[in-house]
Amino acid sequence: MNDTMSRYRTMIGHRLFWPAAVLFVMLAANTIYRPGFLSVELKDGHLYGTPIDILRLSAPLILVALGMTLVISTGGIDLSVGSLCAISGAIACMYISKQPDQNSLGVVVTALAMAMGVALVLGAWNGVLVAVIGIQPIIATLILMVAGRGLAQLITEGQIITINSEPYRAIGLGHALTLPLAIFIALAAALLVAAFTRRTALGMIIESVGGNAMASRLAGIRSGRVIFLAYVISAACAAVAGFMMTANVSSADGNAAGLWVELDAILAVVIGGTSLAGGRFFLSGTIIGALIIQTLTTTVYAMDISPQTSLLFKAVVVIAVCLIQAPAFRARFSRRRRNVPPPATIADKPKEQVPA
C-alpha cells in the first residue's frame, strides 16, 4: 500500500503529468461532444481528420515555443518572435512573387535563405542588446516587436503579397508518408534542439546561466555568448514558423502574420513546466503546452463559441490549467482538505449528566 501511494505521489508530482492530463481531458471532452472528433481517414494517400489538423496547425507554435523555451531558460524573454515570423514570410513571398517562374525550386530555396539570413541578423540584434549592452530582455525585444511589424509592412508595401508556388506551399500544406510535412519539420526541429541541449553540455550551461548568471560567469561560463546564442536560435525557429504560416495561405500579410504568437509561445512554455524566472527547461512539456493551446482553439471552433467570448473562454481554461499544475496551489488545496474536521457522530457527542 505504501509503495502504491509513493508511486502515485511520484506520478502526480511529475511536471509533465498535469499538462498531459489536461490534454487528455480536453480530447475526451471533445470526443463526448462530437463523437467523430478523433476519427482519422485515408484519402488519396493522405491522412485527414481533426487530430491531424491539430498537429499540423500546432507546428508553427511548437517551433516558436522551442526557441522561446531556450530564451526563457536563460532568464530572458523574446517578444519579437511574431514580428520575425511576419518579416521572414514577407521577404520570402516578396522575392518569389517577383520571379518569372515561381515553381522553381531554386527560387524557393533562395527566398528561404534570404529570409533566414535576415531573421538571424535580427536575432543577433536582440542578443547584442540583451547580452552585450545589458538592456532588459522585455524592453530589448519589445523594440523589435514594434519596429519589426512596421518593417514587415514596408517590405510588403502595406499590401497582401500573394504567390502561386507549389514548392513553397508544400512547407505548410505538403504531405510526406501520409502526414503533413509541417509535422515532420516541427519534429525535426524538436529533435535537433533536444540533441544539442540534452546530448551535449549546452543544455546544462543554458540552465546554469538562467539559474544564476553571476555564478556561471565566475565558474568560467561565458554567459553573454550563451544568451546571445539563445536569441539567435529563437529567431531561426520563428523564421521557419513564418514560412509555414505564409505557406498555409500562399500569401504574406505584414500586419496579421504571426500576430500575438509570442503570447501563445510564452504560455506553451509556462504550461510545459518551465519557470519564467529561468533555470531548468522542459522541451517535451513545451510541445504538450503547444498542443493544449491548439486543441483549445479547435475546441472553441467546434463548440461554435462566439468570437466575442472565445478569448474569455480560453483565458478561463488557461488559468485553470496553470492552477492545476502549480505545486503550491495543489499543496495548499490538499492541506485544506486534510484540515477539514470530520463530521460529528452520535458517539462523539458528550453525554448529558443526570442530576443526583
N, C-alpha and C positions, 0 to 999 in steps of 0.2 A: 504493500500500500504506500509506504513512504517513497519507494523507488518510482512508483507511478506518479505521485504528486510532484516529486522532484523533476521528473521528465516533463510533466505538464507545465510547471513553472518555467522551466528552461525554454520550452517551446514558445509559450506566450510572451516570454521576455526577449525573444529574438527580434531584432529590428525589422526583419522582413515579414514577420508573422502577420502583424496587423494590416500593413498595406496589401499583402496577398489576400487576407481575409476580406478586406473591404472590396477588392476587385472581384472576388468570388461571389460575394453577396450582391454586388451590382449586376453581375452576369446572371445570377439566379433570379433576381427580381425582374430583369428584362425578359427572361425566358418565361416566367409566370405571366407577365403582362402580355407578351407576344410569343406564343409557343414556337414559332419558327425563327426565333432570334438567332439561335446557334446553328441553324442549318447551313450547310455548305454544299454546293453542287458544282459539277464539272461541265463546262460548256466550251466547245471549240479548243479543248486542251488547256483551258484556264480555270482556276478555281474562283468561284464567286460566292458571296454571302456576307452577312454583317460582320462576323469575326474577321474575315479577310479585309473588309473595308476599314475596320478599326485598326488593324495592324498597318495597313498602307497609309492611312491618314495620320497615324501617330508617328510615322517615320521621321518627318521633319522636326517634330517636337523632341523626339528622342535624340536626334543629332545635336540640336541646340542645347538640350539639357545635359548631354555628356560633357560638352565644353564648359557649361555653367557649373557643373559639379567640381571640376578641377579649379576653377576660379574661386568658387565659394570655399573650397577646402583650404586655399591659401589665405583665407580671411578677407577676401575681396568680394566684388560683385560686378557683373557686366550688364549694364542696362542698354548697351548699344547693339545687341545681337539682332534685334528686329530691324534696325536700320541697315545693318550689314547684310541681312537677307534681301532687303529691297535693293541695295546697291549692287550686289553680286548678280541678282536676277536681271536688273536693269541693264547692266553692262553686257551680259551675255545675250540678252534678247535684242538689244540695240545693234550689236555687232552682226548678229545673224540676220536681222531684218534688212541690213544694207548690202547683203551679199546676193549675187545673182542666183546661186544655187544653194538654197537653204538646207537642202537634204544632204549636202556634202559632209562626210564625217570629219574631214579635216577642218572645215569651217566651224563645226560644233566644238571640236577639241580646242581650237584656237580661242574661241569665245570663252570656254570654261577656264582655260589657262589665264587669259587676261583678267577675268573676273576674280579668280582665286588669288592672283598676284596682288590686285588692288585690296582684296579683303585682308591678306596677310600684312600688307603695309599698314592698313588701318588698325589691325590688331596689335602690330608693333607700336603704333602711336599710343594706343591705350596702355600698353606695357611700359612705355617710356614715362608717360605721365604718372603712373602709379609707382613703378619700381625705381625710377631714376630721379624724377622731380619730387616725388613724395606727396602728390595730390591724393586726397581721399578717393577710393575707388568709385564710390557712388557719384561723386562730382566729376571725376575724370571721364567716366563712361557716359554720364548724362550729357556731356558736351557733344560727344559723337552721336548720341541718340537723337538729339535735336538737329545738329548740323548734318548728320548723315541722311536723315529723312529729306532734308532740303537738297542735298547732293543727288539723291536718287531721282528727285523730281527734275533737277536740272539736266540730268542725263537723259531722261525721257521727254524733256521739254514740256512737262506737265500733261503729257498725253499717255494713253494706254498703248504700249507697243505690242502689236500682235505679230506672231510669226507662224510659219507653216513648215516646221522642221520635224520630221519623224524621228531622227536620232535624238534630238533634244527632248521631244515629247516622251520618248521611251524612259527618260530618267524618272519621270513621275508616274507614267501610265503603262510602261512596258512590262512584259512578263518574262520570267525565266523559270524553268522547271515547274510550270503551272502556277507559280506565285508571282505577285507583283515585284518588279525589280527594285522598287523602293525599299521593300522589306530586306532584301539582301544587302543593299547599300547601308542601311542602318545597322544591320547585324555585323557587317564587315567593319564599320566604324567602331562599334561597341567592342568587338574582339580586338581590334587594333589598340584602342585606348587601354583595354584591360591588360593586353600583353605588355605594353610599355609601363603600366603603373603597378601591376601585380607580379610580373615576372622579372622586373628589374628593380633597382633601388629608387627609381623615380617616384613611385607612389609613396614610399615611406618618407622621402625628402619633402614632397609636397605637404604631407600631413604634419611633418615636424615644423615646417615653415608656418603653416596655418595655426598650429598649436602654440608656438612661441617663436616668433621671428628672431628676436634678440638672442635667445638661447641657441637657435640654429646657427646664427651668424657666428657666435662665439665657439661653436663646435666645428667651425670650418666650412659650413654650407653657405654658398653664395645665394642668399635668399632672393636678392634682386633678380638674378638670372632665372630662378625658378618661377617667380611671379610673372616676369616678362614672358616666359615660355607658356604659362597657363593662358594668358590673354591671346597669344598668337594661335594656340590650339583652339580656343573658343571661337576666334574669328574664322578659322578654317571650317569648323563644324557648322557655323552659321552660314557660310558661303554655300556649302553643299545643300543645306536646308533651303536656301534661297533658290537654288537650281530646281529642287523638287517642287517648291511652291509655284514657280512660274511655269514649269513644265506641265503641271497639272491642268493649267488653263491656257497654255500656249500664248501667254501674254505677260507683260510686266507692267505693274501699276506701282509707281514710286510712292504713292500715298497709302496704299492698302496692303501691299505685300509685307508679310511679317509683322503686321501691326499687333502690338501687345503680346507677341510671342515670348518676350523676355519675362513677362509676369507668369505665364504658364510654365516656362522653364524653371524659374525660381521655385514655383510651387511644386513642380515634379521633384526637384532636388530635396526640398524640405519633407515632402511626403515620404520620400525614399529613405529618410533617416539621417541625412547629412545636416549637421548643425550650421546655421548661418554665422556662427562665431568662428568657424574654421576647424581644422583638425581632420579627424577621420572622415572618409567619404565612402559611399556605397554605390557603385555603378549599377548593380542589379536592382537596388532599391529605386534608383533614379528611373530606370526603364519601367519598373512597375508603376511608379508615380505618373509617368507619361501615359501609360496605358489607362490608368484610372481617369485621368483628365479627358482623354479622348472617348473613353466609354461613357463618361458623364455627359459629354457633348452629344454623343449619339443617343443617349437616353432622353435628353431634352427634346431632340427632334422626334424620336419615336413616340413619345408621350404627348406630342402636339402641345407642348407648353408654349405659351405666347412669348414673343421676343421681349415684351416688357417685364416679364417675371422670370425669364430664363437665367439671367445673371444672378438674381437674388436666390434662385433655387440652387445654382451651382455654388454660390457663396456659403449657403447653409450646409450643404453636403461636405464642402471642403473643411469648414470649421469642425464639423462632426468627426471627419477623418483625422484631423490633426489632434483633436482632443482624445480620441480613442487610442491613438498610438503614443500619446505623451506619457512617459513613465510617471511623472509627478502627479498627473491627473488620475491615472489608474490607481496609484498608491493611496492618494487621498480618498478616492471613492471606496476602495477596499477597506480602509481604516474606518470610515463612517459605517460601513456595513457591519464590521466587527464590533463597533462600539454601541450599536443599537441593542438595548436590553431586550431579552426575550419576554414575550407576553406572560403576565402573571397567571398562575393556575390556582385552582381552589385550594390545593395543598399548600401553596405558598402564602395564603392569606393568614394573618395572625388570628389565633383563636380568641374568642371573646371570653373574658374572665367572668366566672359566675360569682356573684357576691355571696359572702359567707352568711 
